[in-house]
């Protein structure tokens, strides 16, 4: 058994420029930027300095994202108490970002702890109600209904797969082709073995079949190498190559 620690994925911290779509944020940004530029109406000629002032004002007024990726969260247990606590925590975070005093920090940390307690209580209450309902006849009916729905969904997916298989089979049924060469084209002839040459679908079908055939005992390169329309199987002896081919249902063919 291999045990490893899941690494936290950090994303780039970004200024929330999209908040400028709100009129109040846009007006506040204008006022703060004007103050930062010393009340000037015309921007300075030094663009680098001006750009840095704009970025710094944006960080102060619009705040910066945390840089942590949002996690997928269940919301079926969400209630109004949790919503209110989360909203107060967000406002406290914004207040701390704009004025990083110890008092604002303590207020934010306290609300953060309160949100965790509210979330824990809401989850526990929701699970208790769920278990209580499952012990009733209505809950039993819900379970049967869910099981039937999942079975029906699985059949729907299988039917979709079969539909695509039939489409491919229809494409290859009674198919004919020609070969272009230096003196022109050959007469039409049936394609009875192999894939259509020149078809955009052929490499994809080949990859699917070869991937399935080599799945059981596929090895790292260079022992097994897959290309667009070829697969290379290497072994230390000819006998071992033949054994690997037979295991996949293939056979050795001598070129004359």
N, C-alpha and C positions, 0 to 999 in steps of 0.2 A: 504494500500500500504506500502510495506517495502522498505526503501531506505538504501543502504549500500555503503560504499566506497570500491572500488576494491583495493585489496592489491597487491602491486608489488611483483612479484615472483623473488627472488634473487637466482642465481645459484652460484656454487663454482667458485672462481677466479682461473684460471689455467694458468700456463706458456705455451706459444705456442711452445711446443717442436716440433710440426710437421713442423715448419719452417726449421728444420735442414735438411730436404730433399733438400732444395735449397743449391747449392754449396757455394754461397757467404755467406749465413748465417752460414753454417757449418764452413767455414774457419774463419769467424770473431769470432765465439764461441770458436774455438780452441785457437786462439791468446789471447783472453780475459781470458780464463781459465788458460792458461800458465802463463800470467802475475799475475793472482790472486794467483797462486801456487808458485810464486817467481821464475819462470823460471825452476822449477824442471821437469825432464822428468818422473821420477818414482813417483807414488802417495805416500803420507804419509801413515804410518801404521794406524793412527787414522781415521777409516772410517767415523765416524759421522762428524768430522770436514771437511773431503774431500767432503762428500755428501752435506753439507751445502754450501761449496764454489761453487760446481757445480750448486746447485739450485739458489744461489744468482747471479751467472754469467748468468744463463739462464733467470732470471727475468730482468736483465739489457739489455742483447743483444736481446733476443727474445720477450721481454715484456710480460705482463700478460693480460688475457682477462678481460673485464669490470665486469663480474659477473652478467650482466643483460641478461635476455632471449631475443633472437631476436623475434621481432614482425613480424607477417605476414603482408606484405605490398603489396599494389597494385602497379603494375609496368607498366600498360598500358599507363600512362601519362609520363613515364620516357623519358628524352631526353639527348643529349650530354652535354648541359650546366650543368644539374644536376649531371651527371656522373663526369665531370671534377671537380666540386666543392666538391663533396664527396671524390674524390681521393686526392685533396689537403688537405682536412680536416684530412683524415687518416694519411697522411704523417706528418702533423703538430702534430697530437696526438702521433705518434711514436717518433718524435723529442722531444716532451715535456717529454715523458716517460723516454727517455735516458738522458735528461739534463733538470731537473726540475727548470729552471730559470723563473723569472717573465716575461721576454720578450717572451719566448717560450709559456708560459701560455696565455698571452694576444693574441699572434698570433693565437693559437688554438681556443680561445673563439671567436675571430673575424670571423674566417673561419666557426665556428659552426653557428654563427648568419647568415652568408652569405648563408650557405646551406639551412637554414630554409626559407630564403627569396626566394631562387631559387626554392625550392620545392613548395612553395605557388604559385609562378608565373606560374610554369609549370602545376600545377593542375588546376588553374583558366583558363589558356589558353586551356588546353585539354577539360575541361567541356564546355567552350564557343563554341569550335569547334564541340563538340558532340551535344549540343543543336541546333546549327545552322544546322547541318546535319539532325537532326531528323525532322526539319521543311520542309525538301525537300521530293520529291517523292522517292528518293533513300533511305533516312532514314526510310520512312514508309515501304518500302519493307524489309529493314533490320529487323525492328521490327516484321513484319509478319513471316519472315524467322526464327527469334529467337524463336518466340512463337511456330511455328510448330516443331522446333527441340526439345524444352523442352517437348512438348506433346509426341513426338516420343520416347524420352529418358524415360519418365514415363511409356509408354507402354512396352518398352523393359524390364524395371525392373519388371513390373507386370508379364510378360511372364516368366521371370526367376523364380519368386516365384512359378508360376503354374507348372513349370517343376519339381521343387523339390517336390511339393505336389504329382504329378503323380508318381514320383519315390517311395515315401513312400507308396502310395496306392498300387503300384505293388508289393512291398515287403510284404504287408499284405494280398494280394489276394491269396486265396486257400492255406494259410500257414498251416503247420502241425508241431507238436512238440511231444516230449516224456518227461517223468518225470523219473529222476534217483533216485532210492531209495536203501535201504540197500540190497535188494535181486536182484537188477538188474534194468533194464529199462522197463517201461510200453510200451504197443503198441502205435503206432502213433494215434493221434487224432487231429481234426481240432481246430484251434484257432479262435473262432467266436466272443468272447467278451474280451475286455481288450488288453493289450500290450504283446508283446513277452517276456517271462521270460528268463533272461540271455542275452538279446540283449543289446549291448552298446548304441543303439539308443533309447531304451525304456525310460530311465530316462529323456533324453532330451525332448522327445515328451510329457511325463507326465508333465514336468516343464512348457512347452509352454502352454498346455491346462489349467493347474491349475492357471497359472499366468493370463491368459485371463479371467477365471471364477471368480477370486477373485479381479480383477482390480477395479471394481466400488466401492466396500465397504471394501477394505482391511484395516485392522487395525494393530497397532503395536503389537509386541509380549508382552504378551502371548496370546492375543485374536485371532491372526491369525499367524500360524507357518507353514512354508513349508519345507518339507524334500525331500529326494531323490525320494521316491515313496509314500509319504503320505502328506496330508494337514490336519492340526488341526484347527478347527473353534470352538472357545469358546464363550459362552454367559452366562448371569446371570440366564437364565432359559431354559428349554427344548423347550418351545414354540418359544423363540427367535432364538434358533439354527435351528429349523424346518423352520422358516421364512427365515433365511439367506440361508438355503439350497435351498428352493423353488425359491428364487430370482436368484440363480445361475443355476436353471434348474436341481437340484439334488433332491434326496429324501432320507428320513430316512429309514434305513433297520434294522430290529430287528434280532439279532443273536440268533439262536435257541440253 
